[in-house]
Amino acid sequence: MSETLDHFASCKPVNALDRFFQALAFLTIVPVKARGGLSADCGLMTYARDLPLAGAAIGLLSGGVYFASSLIWNGLSAALLAVIASIILTGALHEDGLADTADGFGGGWTREQRLSIMKDSRLGTYGVLALGLAIALRVSALAMLSPGIGFWALIAIHASARFAPVMVLTAQDYAGDPARAKALYPAARLIWPEARYAFLWAVLAVLPILILRPWSAIAGLVSGGAMAFALALYSKRAIGGYCGDVLGAIEQLCEAGFLLGLAI
């Protein structure tokens, strides 16, 4: 535990704005840069607490697109445009992780085979099916929500779905290949005092939809959390922990589950 604390102590960025910019740069294609002071050797640990905040920003854009599009087109078209907007903004980061994870877990029999398949840039049958079905679920469930509810729902969903991977960082070890990773993953687990900040951002983002549609929001949180938890458990068994692709897949399942709960 002391090694984890010492490791984290050397990873703190200079200020909160730098940390948020780092999280935003990791999750999106927005060309922002921290002004300095971030310890590069600590990677994701430096800005993990702000991932839900950056997710809320993504949800704000997606929700705005959904609300504005709903003034012109019907629910299905508006929902599709909102999902497309989030995919463009994130550079399909999480969708790529979902597809690779589905291919690896579906096609591999051993830990080494699964990780090797996930490294392969080619898309397989499992990946195509998982990606298509996940997007279809998100679009169809979102289309059932009114523009006003959908706006707040997307902020909540994108924030809470980024909190799920943060929890994995606190509970599991990195099991992937550091040389092939998009980000530098921490050698030690994220400590709870840092993860609680991510929890706070997620709670603040969920609060509006929780007030507007309490039972549906609770159903969404439960279903999204259950799907994310199930995949995290399976990943622990399948590869001994998590990797970047698995974190992306967890985010996608949490989004889909939350939306399905809200659509009840």
C-alpha positions as a printed Julia matrix, in Angstrom:
264×3 Matrix{Float64}:
   0.0     0.0     0.0
   2.83    2.39    0.83
   4.38    1.72   -2.57
   1.08    2.64   -4.21
   0.85    5.88   -2.23
   4.47    6.76   -3.01
   3.91    6.01   -6.67
   0.84    8.21   -6.79
   2.48   11.05   -4.86
   4.92   11.56   -7.72
   2.11   11.66  -10.29
   0.12   14.69   -9.21
  -0.26   17.36  -11.9
   0.31   21.03  -11.2
  -3.36   22.05  -11.14
  -6.88   20.83  -11.77
  -7.15   22.45  -15.2
  -4.11   20.57  -16.47
  -5.58   17.33  -15.21
  -8.93   17.98  -16.92
  -7.19   18.84  -20.2
  -5.24   15.59  -19.99
  -8.46   13.62  -19.48
 -10.16   15.45  -22.33
  -7.21   14.84  -24.65
  -7.26   11.13  -23.8
 -10.99   10.66  -24.36
 -11.51   12.93  -27.36
  -9.92   14.27  -30.52
 -10.01   17.81  -29.13
  -6.47   19.24  -29.56
  -5.95   20.42  -25.97
  -2.72   20.23  -24.04
  -1.83   20.62  -20.41
   0.38   23.59  -19.68
   2.99   21.47  -17.99
   3.78   19.69  -14.78
   2.14   16.37  -15.59
   4.33   13.4   -14.76
   4.26   11.41  -18.0
   5.65    8.23  -16.45
   2.49    7.85  -14.35
   0.14    7.97  -17.34
  -3.56    7.42  -16.74
  -3.21    7.72  -12.98
  -2.59   11.47  -13.27
  -6.01   12.28  -14.7
  -8.26    9.27  -13.97
 -10.24   11.28  -11.43
 -11.38   13.68  -14.17
 -12.52   11.08  -16.71
 -16.2    11.41  -15.67
 -15.93   15.2   -15.94
 -14.55   14.88  -19.47
 -17.32   12.35  -20.14
 -19.9    14.89  -19.03
 -18.46   17.32  -21.59
 -18.88   14.67  -24.28
 -22.44   14.09  -23.1
 -23.13   17.82  -23.23
 -22.26   17.88  -26.93
 -24.14   14.67  -27.7
 -27.15   15.85  -25.71
 -27.13   19.18  -27.48
 -27.12   17.44  -30.84
 -30.01   15.23  -29.74
 -32.08   18.16  -28.49
 -31.43   20.31  -31.58
 -31.96   17.43  -34.01
 -35.25   16.53  -32.33
 -36.61   19.91  -33.41
 -36.2    18.86  -37.04
 -36.33   15.06  -37.25
 -38.05   12.25  -35.42
 -36.59   10.45  -32.4
 -34.72    7.75  -34.3
 -32.87   10.12  -36.62
 -32.05   12.51  -33.79
 -30.78    9.64  -31.64
 -28.57    8.37  -34.43
 -27.1    11.84  -34.98
 -26.42   12.2   -31.24
 -24.59    8.87  -31.12
 -22.64    9.74  -34.27
 -21.61   13.04  -32.68
 -20.19   11.27  -29.63
 -18.38    8.72  -31.8
 -16.78   11.48  -33.88
 -15.78   13.47  -30.81
 -14.14   10.48  -29.15
 -12.57    9.15  -32.33
 -14.47    5.87  -31.76
 -12.06    5.18  -28.89
 -14.47    3.08  -26.84
 -16.16    1.46  -29.83
 -12.76    0.24  -30.97
 -12.18   -1.23  -27.52
 -15.53   -2.99  -27.54
 -14.91   -4.56  -30.94
 -11.39   -5.72  -30.03
 -12.56   -7.12  -26.71
 -15.39   -9.05  -28.35
 -12.98  -10.51  -30.88
 -10.42  -11.41  -28.21
 -12.79  -12.91  -25.68
 -14.93  -14.57  -28.33
 -12.12  -16.03  -30.42
  -9.36  -16.77  -27.91
  -9.07  -19.79  -25.64
  -6.06  -18.75  -23.58
  -4.9   -15.48  -22.07
  -2.15  -15.16  -24.67
  -4.53  -15.84  -27.57
  -7.05  -13.29  -26.32
  -4.45  -10.55  -25.9
  -2.93  -11.37  -29.28
  -6.31  -11.13  -31.02
  -7.05   -7.81  -29.31
  -3.77   -6.41  -30.63
  -4.77   -7.29  -34.2
  -6.12   -4.23  -36.02
  -8.37   -6.37  -38.19
 -12.03   -6.64  -37.21
 -13.57  -10.08  -36.75
 -17.1   -11.42  -36.68
 -17.51  -11.04  -32.93
 -16.28   -7.47  -33.07
 -18.61   -6.5   -35.91
 -21.61   -8.04  -34.15
 -20.81   -6.48  -30.78
 -20.24   -3.05  -32.29
 -23.37   -3.11  -34.43
 -25.64   -4.43  -31.7
 -24.29   -2.0   -29.08
 -24.85    1.02  -31.33
 -28.3    -0.24  -32.28
 -29.22   -0.63  -28.6
 -27.99    2.86  -27.75
 -29.79    4.51  -30.67
 -33.09    2.67  -30.18
 -33.17    3.29  -26.43
 -32.24    6.96  -26.8
 -34.96    7.45  -29.42
 -37.54    6.54  -26.79
 -36.6     9.52  -24.62
 -38.01   13.02  -25.04
 -35.53   15.72  -26.17
 -35.36   17.32  -22.71
 -34.89   14.04  -20.86
 -32.46   12.8   -23.51
 -30.29   15.89  -23.1
 -29.77   15.36  -19.36
 -29.62   11.6   -19.8
 -26.68   11.78  -22.21
 -24.69   13.96  -19.82
 -25.34   11.47  -17.01
 -24.63    8.44  -19.16
 -21.36    9.65  -20.62
 -20.08   10.71  -17.19
 -21.1     7.57  -15.3
 -19.85    5.31  -18.09
 -16.39    6.84  -17.62
 -16.59    6.24  -13.88
 -16.93    2.47  -14.4
 -13.39    2.12  -15.84
 -12.05    4.22  -12.95
 -13.41    1.64  -10.53
 -11.63   -1.07  -12.5
  -8.38    0.87  -12.09
  -8.83    0.67   -8.31
  -9.63   -3.04   -8.22
  -7.56   -4.76  -10.91
  -4.05   -4.81  -12.33
  -3.09   -3.96  -15.89
  -2.82   -7.18  -17.93
  -2.17   -5.88  -21.44
   0.96   -5.07  -23.4
   2.26   -1.63  -22.33
   4.13   -1.24  -25.63
   0.87   -1.37  -27.61
  -1.24    0.76  -25.29
  -2.67    4.16  -26.3
  -2.01    5.48  -22.81
   0.58    4.66  -20.18
  -1.24    2.59  -17.61
  -0.19    2.75  -13.95
   2.07    0.13  -12.42
   0.05    0.45   -9.21
  -3.7     0.5    -8.72
  -5.51    3.79   -8.4
  -6.15    4.63   -4.76
  -9.67    5.35   -3.5
  -8.96    8.94   -2.35
  -8.44    9.75   -6.03
 -11.32    7.61   -7.31
 -13.76    9.38   -4.99
 -13.26   12.59   -6.98
 -14.37   10.69  -10.08
 -17.36    9.46   -8.09
 -18.25   13.04   -7.18
 -18.18   14.18  -10.82
 -20.34   11.21  -11.82
 -22.89   11.93   -9.06
 -23.17   15.59  -10.07
 -23.73   14.6   -13.7
 -26.38   12.01  -12.81
 -28.25   14.22  -10.35
 -30.46   16.11  -12.89
 -31.8    12.97  -14.56
 -32.16   11.34  -11.16
 -34.45   14.2   -10.13
 -36.39   14.21  -13.39
 -36.88   10.44  -13.74
 -35.76    8.83  -10.46
 -36.92    5.25  -10.98
 -35.79    5.05  -14.59
 -32.44    6.59  -13.64
 -31.97    4.07  -10.85
 -32.86    1.27  -13.26
 -30.31    2.65  -15.7
 -27.58    2.88  -13.08
 -28.26   -0.67  -11.93
 -28.38   -2.18  -15.42
 -25.38   -0.22  -16.68
 -23.38   -0.98  -13.55
 -24.28   -4.67  -13.69
 -23.17   -5.01  -17.31
 -19.9    -3.2   -16.61
 -19.28   -5.27  -13.47
 -19.95   -8.55  -15.29
 -17.43   -7.73  -18.01
 -14.83   -6.63  -15.45
 -15.2    -9.94  -13.62
 -14.93  -11.92  -16.83
 -11.86   -9.93  -17.88
 -10.21  -10.76  -14.55
 -10.8   -14.42  -15.24
  -9.95  -14.31  -18.95
  -6.73  -12.24  -18.98
  -5.93  -11.66  -15.31
  -6.99   -8.02  -15.15
  -7.81   -5.24  -17.57
  -6.36   -3.65  -20.68
  -7.29   -0.53  -22.63
  -9.67   -2.39  -24.92
 -11.5    -3.87  -21.95
 -11.91   -0.44  -20.36
 -13.44    0.79  -23.61
 -15.79   -2.17  -23.74
 -16.82   -1.59  -20.11
 -17.65    2.02  -20.95
 -19.78    0.94  -23.91
 -21.72   -1.67  -21.94
 -22.35    0.85  -19.19
 -23.72    3.33  -21.73
 -26.0     0.76  -23.33
 -27.23   -0.56  -20.0
 -27.96    2.9   -18.63
 -29.92    3.85  -21.72
 -31.94    0.64  -21.63
 -32.85    1.31  -18.01
 -33.91    4.88  -18.78
 -36.08    3.68  -21.64
 -38.2     1.49  -19.33
